[in-house]
């Protein structure tokens, strides 16, 4: 399960950087760094990013003013996968 979260977070961070969401990328990198040390706490932190205005749920990736449709769809699928992993661990 932890390997899954690492792979999902790694790809989400890559996509966030591609879409110039550096603040979100940094936030996920901080959680990813020591996720395996305290997965329950880190899962709770991640789950708190999933609600309200400006949350992780609102991210749509753009580059040069153009929506990145395939990348946004991939990000959405990863976001759902990460949510399910975190619900299991929290």
N, CA, C and O atoms as a CHARMM CRD file, in Angstrom:
* protein
*
  360
    1    1 UNK  N      0.82700  -1.20100   0.00000 PROA 1      0.00000
    2    1 UNK  CA     0.00000   0.00000   0.00000 PROA 1      0.00000
    3    1 UNK  C      0.86600   1.25800   0.00000 PROA 1      0.00000
    4    1 UNK  O      0.56500   2.22400  -0.70200 PROA 1      0.00000
    5    2 UNK  N      1.96100   1.24400   0.80200 PROA 2      0.00000
    6    2 UNK  CA     2.83400   2.41800   0.85800 PROA 2      0.00000
    7    2 UNK  C      3.55700   2.64100  -0.46200 PROA 2      0.00000
    8    2 UNK  O      3.77200   3.78500  -0.86400 PROA 2      0.00000
    9    3 UNK  N      3.93100   1.56300  -1.13800 PROA 3      0.00000
   10    3 UNK  CA     4.55700   1.71100  -2.45400 PROA 3      0.00000
   11    3 UNK  C      3.59800   2.33300  -3.44400 PROA 3      0.00000
   12    3 UNK  O      3.99700   3.13600  -4.28700 PROA 3      0.00000
   13    4 UNK  N      2.31900   1.95700  -3.34200 PROA 4      0.00000
   14    4 UNK  CA     1.30400   2.54600  -4.21000 PROA 4      0.00000
   15    4 UNK  C      1.20500   4.03900  -3.96900 PROA 4      0.00000
   16    4 UNK  O      1.15500   4.82300  -4.91600 PROA 4      0.00000
   17    5 UNK  N      1.17500   4.43800  -2.69600 PROA 5      0.00000
   18    5 UNK  CA     1.05500   5.86100  -2.38600 PROA 5      0.00000
   19    5 UNK  C      2.27000   6.62400  -2.89700 PROA 5      0.00000
   20    5 UNK  O      2.12900   7.74800  -3.37800 PROA 5      0.00000
   21    6 UNK  N      3.44900   6.03900  -2.80200 PROA 6      0.00000
   22    6 UNK  CA     4.66500   6.70200  -3.28500 PROA 6      0.00000
   23    6 UNK  C      4.59300   6.93000  -4.79300 PROA 6      0.00000
   24    6 UNK  O      4.90000   8.02100  -5.27400 PROA 6      0.00000
   25    7 UNK  N      4.19100   5.91200  -5.53100 PROA 7      0.00000
   26    7 UNK  CA     4.09800   6.02800  -6.98600 PROA 7      0.00000
   27    7 UNK  C      3.03100   7.04500  -7.38800 PROA 7      0.00000
   28    7 UNK  O      3.24600   7.84700  -8.29600 PROA 7      0.00000
   29    8 UNK  N      1.89800   7.01100  -6.72100 PROA 8      0.00000
   30    8 UNK  CA     0.80700   7.94000  -7.03600 PROA 8      0.00000
   31    8 UNK  C      1.23500   9.37300  -6.72100 PROA 8      0.00000
   32    8 UNK  O      1.03800  10.27100  -7.53900 PROA 8      0.00000
   33    9 UNK  N      1.81000   9.58900  -5.56100 PROA 9      0.00000
   34    9 UNK  CA     2.26400  10.93200  -5.19300 PROA 9      0.00000
   35    9 UNK  C      3.34600  11.43100  -6.14800 PROA 9      0.00000
   36    9 UNK  O      3.33200  12.60100  -6.53200 PROA 9      0.00000
   37   10 UNK  N      4.26800  10.57700  -6.53000 PROA 10     0.00000
   38   10 UNK  CA     5.33200  10.96800  -7.45700 PROA 10     0.00000
   39   10 UNK  C      4.74900  11.46500  -8.76700 PROA 10     0.00000
   40   10 UNK  O      5.14700  12.51700  -9.26800 PROA 10     0.00000
   41   11 UNK  N      3.81400  10.72000  -9.32000 PROA 11     0.00000
   42   11 UNK  CA     3.20900  11.11600 -10.59900 PROA 11     0.00000
   43   11 UNK  C      2.35200  12.37200 -10.43300 PROA 11     0.00000
   44   11 UNK  O      2.36300  13.23800 -11.30800 PROA 11     0.00000
   45   12 UNK  N      1.62100  12.48500  -9.34500 PROA 12     0.00000
   46   12 UNK  CA     0.81500  13.68000  -9.11700 PROA 12     0.00000
   47   12 UNK  C      1.70900  14.91900  -9.03700 PROA 12     0.00000
   48   12 UNK  O      1.36500  15.96700  -9.58300 PROA 12     0.00000
   49   13 UNK  N      2.84000  14.80400  -8.36900 PROA 13     0.00000
   50   13 UNK  CA     3.78200  15.91100  -8.25600 PROA 13     0.00000
   51   13 UNK  C      4.31500  16.29500  -9.63400 PROA 13     0.00000
   52   13 UNK  O      4.41700  17.48100  -9.94900 PROA 13     0.00000
   53   14 UNK  N      4.65200  15.30900 -10.45200 PROA 14     0.00000
   54   14 UNK  CA     5.11200  15.58400 -11.82000 PROA 14     0.00000
   55   14 UNK  C      4.06100  16.35600 -12.61100 PROA 14     0.00000
   56   14 UNK  O      4.37500  17.33300 -13.29100 PROA 14     0.00000
   57   15 UNK  N      2.81700  15.90900 -12.51500 PROA 15     0.00000
   58   15 UNK  CA     1.74200  16.56900 -13.24600 PROA 15     0.00000
   59   15 UNK  C      1.48600  17.97600 -12.71900 PROA 15     0.00000
   60   15 UNK  O      1.23200  18.89500 -13.49800 PROA 15     0.00000
   61   16 UNK  N      1.55200  18.14800 -11.41100 PROA 16     0.00000
   62   16 UNK  CA     1.36700  19.47800 -10.83800 PROA 16     0.00000
   63   16 UNK  C      2.45400  20.43100 -11.31400 PROA 16     0.00000
   64   16 UNK  O      2.17200  21.59200 -11.60700 PROA 16     0.00000
   65   17 UNK  N      3.67600  19.96100 -11.39200 PROA 17     0.00000
   66   17 UNK  CA     4.77900  20.79500 -11.89000 PROA 17     0.00000
   67   17 UNK  C      4.54900  21.15400 -13.36700 PROA 17     0.00000
   68   17 UNK  O      4.80300  22.28500 -13.78100 PROA 17     0.00000
   69   18 UNK  N      4.07500  20.19800 -14.14400 PROA 18     0.00000
   70   18 UNK  CA     3.78600  20.45000 -15.55000 PROA 18     0.00000
   71   18 UNK  C      2.73800  21.55600 -15.70100 PROA 18     0.00000
   72   18 UNK  O      2.84800  22.40500 -16.58500 PROA 18     0.00000
   73   19 UNK  N      1.73600  21.54000 -14.84500 PROA 19     0.00000
   74   19 UNK  CA     0.66900  22.52900 -14.90000 PROA 19     0.00000
   75   19 UNK  C      0.94100  23.77300 -14.06600 PROA 19     0.00000
   76   19 UNK  O      0.04100  24.58800 -13.86000 PROA 19     0.00000
   77   20 UNK  N      2.17500  23.93100 -13.58300 PROA 20     0.00000
   78   20 UNK  CA     2.61500  25.11000 -12.82300 PROA 20     0.00000
   79   20 UNK  C      1.86400  25.29400 -11.50600 PROA 20     0.00000
   80   20 UNK  O      1.64300  26.42400 -11.07000 PROA 20     0.00000
   81   21 UNK  N      1.47800  24.20300 -10.88100 PROA 21     0.00000
   82   21 UNK  CA     0.88700  24.23800  -9.54800 PROA 21     0.00000
   83   21 UNK  C      1.98200  23.91000  -8.53700 PROA 21     0.00000
   84   21 UNK  O      1.90700  22.91100  -7.82200 PROA 21     0.00000
   85   22 UNK  N      2.99500  24.76500  -8.49200 PROA 22     0.00000
   86   22 UNK  CA     4.15800  24.49700  -7.65800 PROA 22     0.00000
   87   22 UNK  C      3.82800  24.42200  -6.17600 PROA 22     0.00000
   88   22 UNK  O      4.42100  23.61900  -5.45600 PROA 22     0.00000
   89   23 UNK  N      2.89000  25.24700  -5.70200 PROA 23     0.00000
   90   23 UNK  CA     2.52700  25.20100  -4.27900 PROA 23     0.00000
   91   23 UNK  C      1.95100  23.83900  -3.90000 PROA 23     0.00000
   92   23 UNK  O      2.29100  23.28600  -2.85400 PROA 23     0.00000
   93   24 UNK  N      1.08700  23.30600  -4.74500 PROA 24     0.00000
   94   24 UNK  CA     0.52500  21.97800  -4.48600 PROA 24     0.00000
   95   24 UNK  C      1.61100  20.91700  -4.58700 PROA 24     0.00000
   96   24 UNK  O      1.64300  19.98200  -3.78600 PROA 24     0.00000
   97   25 UNK  N      2.49800  21.05400  -5.56200 PROA 25     0.00000
   98   25 UNK  CA     3.58500  20.08100  -5.71900 PROA 25     0.00000
   99   25 UNK  C      4.46200  20.06100  -4.47200 PROA 25     0.00000
  100   25 UNK  O      4.82900  18.99000  -3.98800 PROA 25     0.00000
  101   26 UNK  N      4.79500  21.22800  -3.95400 PROA 26     0.00000
  102   26 UNK  CA     5.62700  21.31500  -2.74800 PROA 26     0.00000
  103   26 UNK  C      4.91300  20.68700  -1.55400 PROA 26     0.00000
  104   26 UNK  O      5.52600  19.96500  -0.76800 PROA 26     0.00000
  105   27 UNK  N      3.62200  20.96100  -1.42200 PROA 27     0.00000
  106   27 UNK  CA     2.84800  20.40100  -0.30700 PROA 27     0.00000
  107   27 UNK  C      2.84700  18.87700  -0.35800 PROA 27     0.00000
  108   27 UNK  O      3.01300  18.21900   0.66900 PROA 27     0.00000
  109   28 UNK  N      2.66000  18.31600  -1.55000 PROA 28     0.00000
  110   28 UNK  CA     2.65600  16.85700  -1.68200 PROA 28     0.00000
  111   28 UNK  C      4.05000  16.27400  -1.48800 PROA 28     0.00000
  112   28 UNK  O      4.19000  15.18100  -0.94000 PROA 28     0.00000
  113   29 UNK  N      5.08300  16.99100  -1.93000 PROA 29     0.00000
  114   29 UNK  CA     6.45500  16.52000  -1.71000 PROA 29     0.00000
  115   29 UNK  C      6.77800  16.42600  -0.22100 PROA 29     0.00000
  116   29 UNK  O      7.42400  15.47500   0.21800 PROA 29     0.00000
  117   30 UNK  N      6.33400  17.40300   0.54600 PROA 30     0.00000
  118   30 UNK  CA     6.58700  17.39500   1.99000 PROA 30     0.00000
  119   30 UNK  C      5.93200  16.18500   2.65200 PROA 30     0.00000
  120   30 UNK  O      6.52400  15.54900   3.52300 PROA 30     0.00000
  121   31 UNK  N      4.72700  15.88000   2.23800 PROA 31     0.00000
  122   31 UNK  CA     4.02700  14.72000   2.79700 PROA 31     0.00000
  123   31 UNK  C      4.69500  13.42800   2.33500 PROA 31     0.00000
  124   31 UNK  O      4.85100  12.49400   3.12100 PROA 31     0.00000
  125   32 UNK  N      5.08500  13.37200   1.07600 PROA 32     0.00000
  126   32 UNK  CA     5.69400  12.16700   0.50700 PROA 32     0.00000
  127   32 UNK  C      7.02800  11.82700   1.17700 PROA 32     0.00000
  128   32 UNK  O      7.36300  10.65300   1.33000 PROA 32     0.00000
  129   33 UNK  N      7.79000  12.85000   1.57500 PROA 33     0.00000
  130   33 UNK  CA     9.12600  12.62800   2.12900 PROA 33     0.00000
  131   33 UNK  C      9.14500  11.65100   3.29400 PROA 33     0.00000
  132   33 UNK  O     10.03200  10.80000   3.36700 PROA 33     0.00000
  133   34 UNK  N      8.19500  11.75500   4.19600 PROA 34     0.00000
  134   34 UNK  CA     8.21200  10.85600   5.35600 PROA 34     0.00000
  135   34 UNK  C      6.87700  10.14100   5.54900 PROA 34     0.00000
  136   34 UNK  O      6.45200   9.85900   6.67000 PROA 34     0.00000
  137   35 UNK  N      6.23700   9.86200   4.42500 PROA 35     0.00000
  138   35 UNK  CA     4.95100   9.16600   4.46100 PROA 35     0.00000
  139   35 UNK  C      5.08700   7.79500   5.11400 PROA 35     0.00000
  140   35 UNK  O      4.23700   7.39500   5.90900 PROA 35     0.00000
  141   36 UNK  N      6.15500   7.07700   4.77900 PROA 36     0.00000
  142   36 UNK  CA     6.32500   5.71600   5.29700 PROA 36     0.00000
  143   36 UNK  C      6.62000   5.69400   6.79400 PROA 36     0.00000
  144   36 UNK  O      6.42000   4.66800   7.44400 PROA 36     0.00000
  145   37 UNK  N      7.09100   6.80600   7.34900 PROA 37     0.00000
  146   37 UNK  CA     7.38400   6.86500   8.77600 PROA 37     0.00000
  147   37 UNK  C      6.11000   6.96300   9.61800 PROA 37     0.00000
  148   37 UNK  O      6.04300   6.40900  10.71500 PROA 37     0.00000
  149   38 UNK  N      5.10400   7.66500   9.10400 PROA 38     0.00000
  150   38 UNK  CA     3.83900   7.79900   9.83400 PROA 38     0.00000
  151   38 UNK  C      2.67800   7.86700   8.84200 PROA 38     0.00000
  152   38 UNK  O      2.07100   8.92400   8.67100 PROA 38     0.00000
  153   39 UNK  N      2.36600   6.74100   8.18600 PROA 39     0.00000
  154   39 UNK  CA     1.35800   6.74600   7.13100 PROA 39     0.00000
  155   39 UNK  C     -0.03700   7.16400   7.60300 PROA 39     0.00000
  156   39 UNK  O     -0.78800   7.77700   6.84500 PROA 39     0.00000
  157   40 UNK  N     -0.38300   6.84100   8.83700 PROA 40     0.00000
  158   40 UNK  CA    -1.71200   7.20900   9.33200 PROA 40     0.00000
  159   40 UNK  C     -1.84400   8.73200   9.42700 PROA 40     0.00000
  160   40 UNK  O     -2.83500   9.29800   8.96600 PROA 40     0.00000
  161   41 UNK  N     -0.86300   9.38300  10.01300 PROA 41     0.00000
  162   41 UNK  CA    -0.89600  10.84000  10.14400 PROA 41     0.00000
  163   41 UNK  C     -0.81500  11.51800   8.77300 PROA 41     0.00000
  164   41 UNK  O     -1.56200  12.45600   8.49500 PROA 41     0.00000
  165   42 UNK  N      0.09000  11.04200   7.92500 PROA 42     0.00000
  166   42 UNK  CA     0.24600  11.63600   6.59600 PROA 42     0.00000
  167   42 UNK  C     -1.01300  11.43800   5.76000 PROA 42     0.00000
  168   42 UNK  O     -1.38000  12.31400   4.97700 PROA 42     0.00000
  169   43 UNK  N     -1.67200  10.30000   5.91700 PROA 43     0.00000
  170   43 UNK  CA    -2.94100  10.07200   5.21600 PROA 43     0.00000
  171   43 UNK  C     -3.99000  11.07100   5.67100 PROA 43     0.00000
  172   43 UNK  O     -4.74800  11.59300   4.85400 PROA 43     0.00000
  173   44 UNK  N     -4.03800  11.34000   6.96100 PROA 44     0.00000
  174   44 UNK  CA    -4.98000  12.32900   7.48400 PROA 44     0.00000
  175   44 UNK  C     -4.68500  13.70800   6.91300 PROA 44     0.00000
  176   44 UNK  O     -5.60200  14.45500   6.56900 PROA 44     0.00000
  177   45 UNK  N     -3.40100  14.04500   6.81300 PROA 45     0.00000
  178   45 UNK  CA    -3.02600  15.32900   6.22700 PROA 45     0.00000
  179   45 UNK  C     -3.49400  15.41500   4.77300 PROA 45     0.00000
  180   45 UNK  O     -4.04400  16.43100   4.35000 PROA 45     0.00000
  181   46 UNK  N     -3.27500  14.35800   4.02700 PROA 46     0.00000
  182   46 UNK  CA    -3.70000  14.34900   2.63400 PROA 46     0.00000
  183   46 UNK  C     -5.21000  14.45400   2.50500 PROA 46     0.00000
  184   46 UNK  O     -5.71200  15.20600   1.66900 PROA 46     0.00000
  185   47 UNK  N     -5.93400  13.70900   3.31900 PROA 47     0.00000
  186   47 UNK  CA    -7.39700  13.74500   3.24500 PROA 47     0.00000
  187   47 UNK  C     -7.93200  15.14300   3.53400 PROA 47     0.00000
  188   47 UNK  O     -8.97100  15.52900   2.99900 PROA 47     0.00000
  189   48 UNK  N     -7.24000  15.90000   4.37000 PROA 48     0.00000
  190   48 UNK  CA    -7.69100  17.26400   4.67400 PROA 48     0.00000
  191   48 UNK  C     -7.54700  18.19800   3.47500 PROA 48     0.00000
  192   48 UNK  O     -8.13000  19.28200   3.46700 PROA 48     0.00000
  193   49 UNK  N     -6.79100  17.79800   2.47600 PROA 49     0.00000
  194   49 UNK  CA    -6.59700  18.61100   1.27100 PROA 49     0.00000
  195   49 UNK  C     -7.70300  18.40200   0.23800 PROA 49     0.00000
  196   49 UNK  O     -7.69400  19.03500  -0.81800 PROA 49     0.00000
  197   50 UNK  N     -8.64200  17.52900   0.53300 PROA 50     0.00000
  198   50 UNK  CA    -9.66000  17.13700  -0.44100 PROA 50     0.00000
  199   50 UNK  C    -10.98300  17.88700  -0.33700 PROA 50     0.00000
  200   50 UNK  O    -11.92500  17.50900  -1.03400 PROA 50     0.00000
  201   51 UNK  N    -11.11400  18.90900   0.47300 PROA 51     0.00000
  202   51 UNK  CA   -12.42200  19.53800   0.57700 PROA 51     0.00000
  203   51 UNK  C    -12.35700  21.04100   0.56600 PROA 51     0.00000
  204   51 UNK  O    -11.33300  21.62900   0.91600 PROA 51     0.00000
  205   52 UNK  N    -13.44000  21.66500   0.16800 PROA 52     0.00000
  206   52 UNK  CA   -13.54500  23.11500   0.19300 PROA 52     0.00000
  207   52 UNK  C    -13.00000  23.77300  -1.06200 PROA 52     0.00000
  208   52 UNK  O    -12.41300  23.12800  -1.93100 PROA 52     0.00000
  209   53 UNK  N    -13.21500  25.08600  -1.12500 PROA 53     0.00000
  210   53 UNK  CA   -12.74400  25.86200  -2.27500 PROA 53     0.00000
  211   53 UNK  C    -11.21900  25.90000  -2.29100 PROA 53     0.00000
  212   53 UNK  O    -10.58100  26.04000  -1.24800 PROA 53     0.00000
  213   54 UNK  N    -10.65500  25.77700  -3.46500 PROA 54     0.00000
  214   54 UNK  CA    -9.21500  25.80900  -3.61800 PROA 54     0.00000
  215   54 UNK  C     -8.52900  24.54300  -3.15700 PROA 54     0.00000
  216   54 UNK  O     -7.32000  24.53600  -2.92600 PROA 54     0.00000
  217   55 UNK  N     -9.28100  23.48300  -3.02300 PROA 55     0.00000
  218   55 UNK  CA    -8.72200  22.21700  -2.54500 PROA 55     0.00000
  219   55 UNK  C     -8.09200  21.43500  -3.69400 PROA 55     0.00000
  220   55 UNK  O     -8.14000  21.84600  -4.85400 PROA 55     0.00000
  221   56 UNK  N     -7.51700  20.33000  -3.34800 PROA 56     0.00000
  222   56 UNK  CA    -6.91400  19.44100  -4.33600 PROA 56     0.00000
  223   56 UNK  C     -7.95000  18.97800  -5.36400 PROA 56     0.00000
  224   56 UNK  O     -7.60300  18.66500  -6.50300 PROA 56     0.00000
  225   57 UNK  N     -9.21000  18.93800  -4.96200 PROA 57     0.00000
  226   57 UNK  CA   -10.27800  18.53700  -5.88400 PROA 57     0.00000
  227   57 UNK  C    -10.48900  19.54700  -7.00800 PROA 57     0.00000
  228   57 UNK  O    -11.03400  19.20000  -8.05600 PROA 57     0.00000
  229   58 UNK  N    -10.06500  20.78800  -6.80200 PROA 58     0.00000
  230   58 UNK  CA   -10.31200  21.84600  -7.78200 PROA 58     0.00000
  231   58 UNK  C     -9.21400  21.98600  -8.82900 PROA 58     0.00000
  232   58 UNK  O     -9.34300  22.79500  -9.74800 PROA 58     0.00000
  233   59 UNK  N     -8.14900  21.22500  -8.71000 PROA 59     0.00000
  234   59 UNK  CA    -7.00900  21.37600  -9.61700 PROA 59     0.00000
  235   59 UNK  C     -7.36800  20.90300 -11.01800 PROA 59     0.00000
  236   59 UNK  O     -7.79300  19.76600 -11.22300 PROA 59     0.00000
  237   60 UNK  N     -7.18300  21.81000 -11.98100 PROA 60     0.00000
  238   60 UNK  CA    -7.27200  21.50300 -13.41000 PROA 60     0.00000
  239   60 UNK  C     -5.97400  22.02600 -14.01200 PROA 60     0.00000
  240   60 UNK  O     -5.62700  23.19300 -13.83200 PROA 60     0.00000
  241   61 UNK  N     -5.27500  21.18000 -14.71000 PROA 61     0.00000
  242   61 UNK  CA    -3.94900  21.52700 -15.21700 PROA 61     0.00000
  243   61 UNK  C     -4.01700  22.30700 -16.52300 PROA 61     0.00000
  244   61 UNK  O     -4.78100  21.97400 -17.42900 PROA 61     0.00000
  245   62 UNK  N     -3.19900  23.35500 -16.59500 PROA 62     0.00000
  246   62 UNK  CA    -3.09400  24.21600 -17.77500 PROA 62     0.00000
  247   62 UNK  C     -1.63000  24.43400 -18.09200 PROA 62     0.00000
  248   62 UNK  O     -0.77100  24.35800 -17.21300 PROA 62     0.00000
  249   63 UNK  N     -1.35600  24.70600 -19.35900 PROA 63     0.00000
  250   63 UNK  CA    -0.02100  25.12800 -19.76500 PROA 63     0.00000
  251   63 UNK  C     -0.18600  26.16100 -20.86700 PROA 63     0.00000
  252   63 UNK  O     -0.87300  25.92000 -21.86000 PROA 63     0.00000
  253   64 UNK  N      0.44300  27.30500 -20.68800 PROA 64     0.00000
  254   64 UNK  CA     0.34000  28.41100 -21.64100 PROA 64     0.00000
  255   64 UNK  C     -1.11500  28.77500 -21.92400 PROA 64     0.00000
  256   64 UNK  O     -1.48300  29.06400 -23.06300 PROA 64     0.00000
  257   65 UNK  N     -1.93200  28.75800 -20.88500 PROA 65     0.00000
  258   65 UNK  CA    -3.33400  29.13800 -21.00700 PROA 65     0.00000
  259   65 UNK  C     -4.24100  28.08800 -21.62600 PROA 65     0.00000
  260   65 UNK  O     -5.44000  28.31800 -21.78500 PROA 65     0.00000
  261   66 UNK  N     -3.68700  26.95300 -21.97200 PROA 66     0.00000
  262   66 UNK  CA    -4.47100  25.88600 -22.58800 PROA 66     0.00000
  263   66 UNK  C     -4.65600  24.74100 -21.59900 PROA 66     0.00000
  264   66 UNK  O     -3.70200  24.32500 -20.94200 PROA 66     0.00000
  265   67 UNK  N     -5.88700  24.22900 -21.49200 PROA 67     0.00000
  266   67 UNK  CA    -6.10400  23.10200 -20.58000 PROA 67     0.00000
  267   67 UNK  C     -5.37300  21.85000 -21.06900 PROA 67     0.00000
  268   67 UNK  O     -5.35500  21.54500 -22.26200 PROA 67     0.00000
  269   68 UNK  N     -4.78500  21.15100 -20.13300 PROA 68     0.00000
  270   68 UNK  CA    -4.12400  19.87400 -20.42600 PROA 68     0.00000
  271   68 UNK  C     -5.12500  18.76900 -20.10300 PROA 68     0.00000
  272   68 UNK  O     -5.16100  18.24900 -18.98700 PROA 68     0.00000
  273   69 UNK  N     -5.92100  18.42800 -21.08200 PROA 69     0.00000
  274   69 UNK  CA    -7.04900  17.51800 -20.86200 PROA 69     0.00000
  275   69 UNK  C     -6.58600  16.13000 -20.43500 PROA 69     0.00000
  276   69 UNK  O     -7.05400  15.61800 -19.41800 PROA 69     0.00000
  277   70 UNK  N     -5.69500  15.51900 -21.17400 PROA 70     0.00000
  278   70 UNK  CA    -5.24400  14.16200 -20.84300 PROA 70     0.00000
  279   70 UNK  C     -4.56100  14.14000 -19.48400 PROA 70     0.00000
  280   70 UNK  O     -4.78100  13.23000 -18.68400 PROA 70     0.00000
  281   71 UNK  N     -3.73200  15.14300 -19.22700 PROA 71     0.00000
  282   71 UNK  CA    -3.01300  15.21300 -17.95400 PROA 71     0.00000
  283   71 UNK  C     -3.96600  15.46200 -16.79500 PROA 71     0.00000
  284   71 UNK  O     -3.79400  14.89400 -15.71600 PROA 71     0.00000
  285   72 UNK  N     -4.97100  16.30900 -17.01100 PROA 72     0.00000
  286   72 UNK  CA    -5.96600  16.57000 -15.96300 PROA 72     0.00000
  287   72 UNK  C     -6.78900  15.32600 -15.67500 PROA 72     0.00000
  288   72 UNK  O     -7.12400  15.05400 -14.52200 PROA 72     0.00000
  289   73 UNK  N     -7.11600  14.57200 -16.70900 PROA 73     0.00000
  290   73 UNK  CA    -7.84800  13.31900 -16.50800 PROA 73     0.00000
  291   73 UNK  C     -7.00000  12.31300 -15.74100 PROA 73     0.00000
  292   73 UNK  O     -7.50100  11.62100 -14.85400 PROA 73     0.00000
  293   74 UNK  N     -5.71600  12.23000 -16.08200 PROA 74     0.00000
  294   74 UNK  CA    -4.81500  11.33500 -15.35800 PROA 74     0.00000
  295   74 UNK  C     -4.69100  11.78000 -13.90000 PROA 74     0.00000
  296   74 UNK  O     -4.72600  10.95700 -12.98500 PROA 74     0.00000
  297   75 UNK  N     -4.54600  13.09700 -13.69500 PROA 75     0.00000
  298   75 UNK  CA    -4.43300  13.62900 -12.34100 PROA 75     0.00000
  299   75 UNK  C     -5.68400  13.30400 -11.52700 PROA 75     0.00000
  300   75 UNK  O     -5.59200  12.94000 -10.35500 PROA 75     0.00000
  301   76 UNK  N     -6.84300  13.43700 -12.14900 PROA 76     0.00000
  302   76 UNK  CA    -8.09500  13.13800 -11.45700 PROA 76     0.00000
  303   76 UNK  C     -8.15300  11.67400 -11.03800 PROA 76     0.00000
  304   76 UNK  O     -8.56500  11.36600  -9.92000 PROA 76     0.00000
  305   77 UNK  N     -7.74500  10.77300 -11.92400 PROA 77     0.00000
  306   77 UNK  CA    -7.73600   9.33900 -11.58900 PROA 77     0.00000
  307   77 UNK  C     -6.75700   9.06000 -10.44500 PROA 77     0.00000
  308   77 UNK  O     -7.06100   8.27700  -9.54500 PROA 77     0.00000
  309   78 UNK  N     -5.59000   9.69600 -10.47800 PROA 78     0.00000
  310   78 UNK  CA    -4.61500   9.52700  -9.40200 PROA 78     0.00000
  311   78 UNK  C     -5.13000  10.09700  -8.08500 PROA 78     0.00000
  312   78 UNK  O     -4.90300   9.52800  -7.01800 PROA 78     0.00000
  313   79 UNK  N     -5.82500  11.22400  -8.17500 PROA 79     0.00000
  314   79 UNK  CA    -6.40400  11.85700  -6.98200 PROA 79     0.00000
  315   79 UNK  C     -7.39700  10.91400  -6.31400 PROA 79     0.00000
  316   79 UNK  O     -7.40500  10.79500  -5.08900 PROA 79     0.00000
  317   80 UNK  N     -8.21700  10.25800  -7.08500 PROA 80     0.00000
  318   80 UNK  CA    -9.18900   9.29300  -6.55600 PROA 80     0.00000
  319   80 UNK  C     -8.45000   8.10200  -5.94500 PROA 80     0.00000
  320   80 UNK  O     -8.80300   7.63900  -4.86100 PROA 80     0.00000
  321   81 UNK  N     -7.43700   7.61500  -6.63400 PROA 81     0.00000
  322   81 UNK  CA    -6.65600   6.47400  -6.14700 PROA 81     0.00000
  323   81 UNK  C     -5.97700   6.82200  -4.82100 PROA 81     0.00000
  324   81 UNK  O     -5.99500   6.02000  -3.88700 PROA 81     0.00000
  325   82 UNK  N     -5.38000   8.01000  -4.73300 PROA 82     0.00000
  326   82 UNK  CA    -4.72000   8.43600  -3.50500 PROA 82     0.00000
  327   82 UNK  C     -5.71700   8.56600  -2.36200 PROA 82     0.00000
  328   82 UNK  O     -5.42100   8.19700  -1.22500 PROA 82     0.00000
  329   83 UNK  N     -6.89000   9.08900  -2.66500 PROA 83     0.00000
  330   83 UNK  CA    -7.93200   9.22300  -1.65700 PROA 83     0.00000
  331   83 UNK  C     -8.29300   7.84600  -1.06500 PROA 83     0.00000
  332   83 UNK  O     -8.41100   7.69300   0.15000 PROA 83     0.00000
  333   84 UNK  N     -8.46300   6.87100  -1.93500 PROA 84     0.00000
  334   84 UNK  CA    -8.81800   5.52300  -1.48600 PROA 84     0.00000
  335   84 UNK  C     -7.69400   4.91700  -0.63500 PROA 84     0.00000
  336   84 UNK  O     -7.96500   4.27300   0.37900 PROA 84     0.00000
  337   85 UNK  N     -6.46100   5.11500  -1.03500 PROA 85     0.00000
  338   85 UNK  CA    -5.32400   4.61800  -0.25100 PROA 85     0.00000
  339   85 UNK  C     -5.33400   5.26800   1.12000 PROA 85     0.00000
  340   85 UNK  O     -5.17700   4.58600   2.13300 PROA 85     0.00000
  341   86 UNK  N     -5.51500   6.56700   1.16200 PROA 86     0.00000
  342   86 UNK  CA    -5.48400   7.30100   2.43900 PROA 86     0.00000
  343   86 UNK  C     -6.64800   6.91400   3.34000 PROA 86     0.00000
  344   86 UNK  O     -6.47700   6.82500   4.55600 PROA 86     0.00000
  345   87 UNK  N     -7.81400   6.68300   2.77900 PROA 87     0.00000
  346   87 UNK  CA    -8.95700   6.25500   3.58700 PROA 87     0.00000
  347   87 UNK  C     -8.66300   4.91300   4.26500 PROA 87     0.00000
  348   87 UNK  O     -9.06900   4.68400   5.40400 PROA 87     0.00000
  349   88 UNK  N     -7.96000   4.04300   3.56300 PROA 88     0.00000
  350   88 UNK  CA    -7.59500   2.74700   4.10200 PROA 88     0.00000
  351   88 UNK  C     -6.58200   2.88100   5.24100 PROA 88     0.00000
  352   88 UNK  O     -6.65700   2.15700   6.23400 PROA 88     0.00000
  353   89 UNK  N     -5.63600   3.80900   5.09300 PROA 89     0.00000
  354   89 UNK  CA    -4.56400   3.95900   6.06500 PROA 89     0.00000
  355   89 UNK  C     -4.92500   4.83500   7.26300 PROA 89     0.00000
  356   89 UNK  O     -4.37100   4.66900   8.35000 PROA 89     0.00000
  357   90 UNK  N     -5.84600   5.75800   7.06000 PROA 90     0.00000
  358   90 UNK  CA    -6.16500   6.74200   8.12100 PROA 90     0.00000
  359   90 UNK  C     -6.90600   6.11400   9.28100 PROA 90     0.00000
  360   90 UNK  O     -7.24300   6.80300  10.24500 PROA 90     0.00000
